[in-house]
Structures are given as structure tokens and as C-alpha cells.
Amino acid sequence: MEKSIKGTKTEQNLLKAFAGESQARNR
């Protein structure tokens, strides 16, 4: 990831989406 993206809302949104997919797959 680029430093420009780190620490921004975009990164948090990506993390949330990634975590959501992980939990959905685990179920």
C-alpha cells in the first residue's frame, strides 16, 4: 500500500471490507 493511502478513511474502509469478507467466509 502507498503511504498516501495509509492513515486515511480509505484504508479503514478497505480493512472493514476485508474483515467483513473474512467473517462472511468463515460463516
CHARMM-style PDB file with segment names, atoms N, HN, CA, C and O in Angstrom:
ATOM      1  N   MET     1       0.840  -1.214   0.000  1.00  0.00      PROA
ATOM      2  CA  MET     1       0.000   0.000   0.000  1.00  0.00      PROA
ATOM      3  C   MET     1       0.869   1.256   0.000  1.00  0.00      PROA
ATOM      4  O   MET     1       1.958   1.274   0.574  1.00  0.00      PROA
ATOM      5  N   GLU     2       0.383   2.274  -0.635  1.00  0.00      PROA
ATOM      6  HN  GLU     2      -0.501   2.259  -1.102  1.00  0.00      PROA
ATOM      7  CA  GLU     2       1.158   3.522  -0.672  1.00  0.00      PROA
ATOM      8  C   GLU     2       0.962   4.290   0.622  1.00  0.00      PROA
ATOM      9  O   GLU     2      -0.082   4.200   1.267  1.00  0.00      PROA
ATOM     10  N   LYS     3       1.989   5.049   0.990  1.00  0.00      PROA
ATOM     11  HN  LYS     3       2.837   5.123   0.466  1.00  0.00      PROA
ATOM     12  CA  LYS     3       1.896   5.812   2.248  1.00  0.00      PROA
ATOM     13  C   LYS     3       0.758   6.830   2.169  1.00  0.00      PROA
ATOM     14  O   LYS     3       0.154   7.164   3.188  1.00  0.00      PROA
ATOM     15  N   SER     4       0.465   7.318   0.975  1.00  0.00      PROA
ATOM     16  HN  SER     4       0.956   7.046   0.147  1.00  0.00      PROA
ATOM     17  CA  SER     4      -0.593   8.325   0.843  1.00  0.00      PROA
ATOM     18  C   SER     4      -1.943   7.741   1.258  1.00  0.00      PROA
ATOM     19  O   SER     4      -2.820   8.460   1.735  1.00  0.00      PROA
ATOM     20  N   ILE     5      -2.097   6.437   1.073  1.00  0.00      PROA
ATOM     21  HN  ILE     5      -1.385   5.853   0.685  1.00  0.00      PROA
ATOM     22  CA  ILE     5      -3.382   5.823   1.427  1.00  0.00      PROA
ATOM     23  C   ILE     5      -3.419   5.479   2.903  1.00  0.00      PROA
ATOM     24  O   ILE     5      -4.484   5.467   3.520  1.00  0.00      PROA
ATOM     25  N   LYS     6      -2.251   5.200   3.471  1.00  0.00      PROA
ATOM     26  HN  LYS     6      -1.386   5.211   2.970  1.00  0.00      PROA
ATOM     27  CA  LYS     6      -2.229   4.777   4.882  1.00  0.00      PROA
ATOM     28  C   LYS     6      -2.724   5.900   5.785  1.00  0.00      PROA
ATOM     29  O   LYS     6      -2.404   7.069   5.568  1.00  0.00      PROA
ATOM     30  N   GLY     7      -3.506   5.539   6.797  1.00  0.00      PROA
ATOM     31  HN  GLY     7      -3.766   4.589   6.974  1.00  0.00      PROA
ATOM     32  CA  GLY     7      -3.974   6.530   7.757  1.00  0.00      PROA
ATOM     33  C   GLY     7      -5.170   7.310   7.258  1.00  0.00      PROA
ATOM     34  O   GLY     7      -5.587   8.275   7.897  1.00  0.00      PROA
ATOM     35  N   THR     8      -5.728   6.912   6.132  1.00  0.00      PROA
ATOM     36  HN  THR     8      -5.388   6.128   5.613  1.00  0.00      PROA
ATOM     37  CA  THR     8      -6.889   7.642   5.618  1.00  0.00      PROA
ATOM     38  C   THR     8      -8.151   6.807   5.800  1.00  0.00      PROA
ATOM     39  O   THR     8      -8.087   5.628   6.149  1.00  0.00      PROA
ATOM     40  N   LYS     9      -9.284   7.428   5.562  1.00  0.00      PROA
ATOM     41  HN  LYS     9      -9.337   8.386   5.279  1.00  0.00      PROA
ATOM     42  CA  LYS     9     -10.546   6.683   5.704  1.00  0.00      PROA
ATOM     43  C   LYS     9     -10.603   5.557   4.680  1.00  0.00      PROA
ATOM     44  O   LYS     9     -11.217   4.517   4.919  1.00  0.00      PROA
ATOM     45  N   THR    10      -9.956   5.773   3.535  1.00  0.00      PROA
ATOM     46  HN  THR    10      -9.457   6.618   3.340  1.00  0.00      PROA
ATOM     47  CA  THR    10      -9.974   4.728   2.504  1.00  0.00      PROA
ATOM     48  C   THR    10      -9.379   3.448   3.046  1.00  0.00      PROA
ATOM     49  O   THR    10      -9.926   2.364   2.841  1.00  0.00      PROA
ATOM     50  N   GLU    11      -8.256   3.570   3.739  1.00  0.00      PROA
ATOM     51  HN  GLU    11      -7.812   4.450   3.905  1.00  0.00      PROA
ATOM     52  CA  GLU    11      -7.614   2.364   4.288  1.00  0.00      PROA
ATOM     53  C   GLU    11      -8.553   1.678   5.273  1.00  0.00      PROA
ATOM     54  O   GLU    11      -8.708   0.457   5.244  1.00  0.00      PROA
ATOM     55  N   GLN    12      -9.175   2.461   6.140  1.00  0.00      PROA
ATOM     56  HN  GLN    12      -9.049   3.453   6.163  1.00  0.00      PROA
ATOM     57  CA  GLN    12     -10.079   1.858   7.134  1.00  0.00      PROA
ATOM     58  C   GLN    12     -11.234   1.163   6.423  1.00  0.00      PROA
ATOM     59  O   GLN    12     -11.654   0.077   6.824  1.00  0.00      PROA
ATOM     60  N   ASN    13     -11.747   1.792   5.368  1.00  0.00      PROA
ATOM     61  HN  ASN    13     -11.407   2.674   5.043  1.00  0.00      PROA
ATOM     62  CA  ASN    13     -12.857   1.165   4.634  1.00  0.00      PROA
ATOM     63  C   ASN    13     -12.399  -0.153   4.032  1.00  0.00      PROA
ATOM     64  O   ASN    13     -13.136  -1.138   4.055  1.00  0.00      PROA
ATOM     65  N   LEU    14     -11.173  -0.176   3.486  1.00  0.00      PROA
ATOM     66  HN  LEU    14     -10.574   0.624   3.466  1.00  0.00      PROA
ATOM     67  CA  LEU    14     -10.657  -1.418   2.897  1.00  0.00      PROA
ATOM     68  C   LEU    14     -10.529  -2.478   3.974  1.00  0.00      PROA
ATOM     69  O   LEU    14     -10.892  -3.636   3.765  1.00  0.00      PROA
ATOM     70  N   LEU    15     -10.007  -2.073   5.139  1.00  0.00      PROA
ATOM     71  HN  LEU    15      -9.712  -1.133   5.309  1.00  0.00      PROA
ATOM     72  CA  LEU    15      -9.835  -3.047   6.230  1.00  0.00      PROA
ATOM     73  C   LEU    15     -11.196  -3.575   6.664  1.00  0.00      PROA
ATOM     74  O   LEU    15     -11.355  -4.771   6.906  1.00  0.00      PROA
ATOM     75  N   LYS    16     -12.170  -2.684   6.761  1.00  0.00      PROA
ATOM     76  HN  LYS    16     -12.040  -1.712   6.565  1.00  0.00      PROA
ATOM     77  CA  LYS    16     -13.513  -3.125   7.188  1.00  0.00      PROA
ATOM     78  C   LYS    16     -14.087  -4.091   6.161  1.00  0.00      PROA
ATOM     79  O   LYS    16     -14.646  -5.126   6.524  1.00  0.00      PROA
ATOM     80  N   ALA    17     -13.953  -3.761   4.897  1.00  0.00      PROA
ATOM     81  HN  ALA    17     -13.499  -2.920   4.603  1.00  0.00      PROA
ATOM     82  CA  ALA    17     -14.483  -4.637   3.849  1.00  0.00      PROA
ATOM     83  C   ALA    17     -13.763  -5.975   3.882  1.00  0.00      PROA
ATOM     84  O   ALA    17     -14.385  -7.029   3.750  1.00  0.00      PROA
ATOM     85  N   PHE    18     -12.441  -5.926   4.059  1.00  0.00      PROA
ATOM     86  HN  PHE    18     -11.936  -5.069   4.167  1.00  0.00      PROA
ATOM     87  CA  PHE    18     -11.663  -7.174   4.096  1.00  0.00      PROA
ATOM     88  C   PHE    18     -12.090  -8.021   5.288  1.00  0.00      PROA
ATOM     89  O   PHE    18     -12.293  -9.228   5.154  1.00  0.00      PROA
ATOM     90  N   ALA    19     -12.228  -7.395   6.449  1.00  0.00      PROA
ATOM     91  HN  ALA    19     -12.063  -6.415   6.558  1.00  0.00      PROA
ATOM     92  CA  ALA    19     -12.638  -8.132   7.657  1.00  0.00      PROA
ATOM     93  C   ALA    19     -14.041  -8.687   7.446  1.00  0.00      PROA
ATOM     94  O   ALA    19     -14.323  -9.814   7.850  1.00  0.00      PROA
ATOM     95  N   GLY    20     -14.914  -7.922   6.826  1.00  0.00      PROA
ATOM     96  HN  GLY    20     -14.685  -7.006   6.497  1.00  0.00      PROA
ATOM     97  CA  GLY    20     -16.284  -8.383   6.587  1.00  0.00      PROA
ATOM     98  C   GLY    20     -16.270  -9.620   5.702  1.00  0.00      PROA
ATOM     99  O   GLY    20     -17.001 -10.577   5.957  1.00  0.00      PROA
ATOM    100  N   GLU    21     -15.440  -9.604   4.662  1.00  0.00      PROA
ATOM    101  HN  GLU    21     -14.846  -8.826   4.455  1.00  0.00      PROA
ATOM    102  CA  GLU    21     -15.377 -10.772   3.774  1.00  0.00      PROA
ATOM    103  C   GLU    21     -14.837 -11.969   4.531  1.00  0.00      PROA
ATOM    104  O   GLU    21     -15.324 -13.087   4.365  1.00  0.00      PROA
ATOM    105  N   SER    22     -13.834 -11.739   5.361  1.00  0.00      PROA
ATOM    106  HN  SER    22     -13.438 -10.831   5.496  1.00  0.00      PROA
ATOM    107  CA  SER    22     -13.237 -12.854   6.122  1.00  0.00      PROA
ATOM    108  C   SER    22     -14.302 -13.488   7.018  1.00  0.00      PROA
ATOM    109  O   SER    22     -14.446 -14.710   7.051  1.00  0.00      PROA
ATOM    110  N   GLN    23     -15.045 -12.651   7.742  1.00  0.00      PROA
ATOM    111  HN  GLN    23     -14.928 -11.658   7.715  1.00  0.00      PROA
ATOM    112  CA  GLN    23     -16.063 -13.193   8.651  1.00  0.00      PROA
ATOM    113  C   GLN    23     -17.146 -13.903   7.844  1.00  0.00      PROA
ATOM    114  O   GLN    23     -17.631 -14.959   8.252  1.00  0.00      PROA
ATOM    115  N   ALA    24     -17.525 -13.338   6.716  1.00  0.00      PROA
ATOM    116  HN  ALA    24     -17.131 -12.481   6.384  1.00  0.00      PROA
ATOM    117  CA  ALA    24     -18.571 -13.958   5.901  1.00  0.00      PROA
ATOM    118  C   ALA    24     -18.094 -15.317   5.401  1.00  0.00      PROA
ATOM    119  O   ALA    24     -18.865 -16.276   5.369  1.00  0.00      PROA
ATOM    120  N   ARG    25     -16.829 -15.399   5.014  1.00  0.00      PROA
ATOM    121  HN  ARG    25     -16.203 -14.620   5.041  1.00  0.00      PROA
ATOM    122  CA  ARG    25     -16.309 -16.678   4.508  1.00  0.00      PROA
ATOM    123  C   ARG    25     -16.240 -17.693   5.643  1.00  0.00      PROA
ATOM    124  O   ARG    25     -16.539 -18.871   5.444  1.00  0.00      PROA
ATOM    125  N   ASN    26     -15.845 -17.239   6.835  1.00  0.00      PROA
ATOM    126  HN  ASN    26     -15.602 -16.282   6.996  1.00  0.00      PROA
ATOM    127  CA  ASN    26     -15.743 -18.175   7.960  1.00  0.00      PROA
ATOM    128  C   ASN    26     -17.117 -18.768   8.253  1.00  0.00      PROA
ATOM    129  O   ASN    26     -17.224 -19.935   8.632  1.00  0.00      PROA
ATOM    130  N   ARG    27     -18.159 -17.975   8.081  1.00  0.00      PROA
ATOM    131  HN  ARG    27     -18.072 -17.028   7.773  1.00  0.00      PROA
ATOM    132  CA  ARG    27     -19.508 -18.488   8.327  1.00  0.00      PROA
ATOM    133  C   ARG    27     -19.892 -19.376   7.165  1.00  0.00      PROA
ATOM    134  OT1 ARG    27     -20.993 -19.926   7.147  1.00  0.00      PROA
TER     135      ARG     27
END
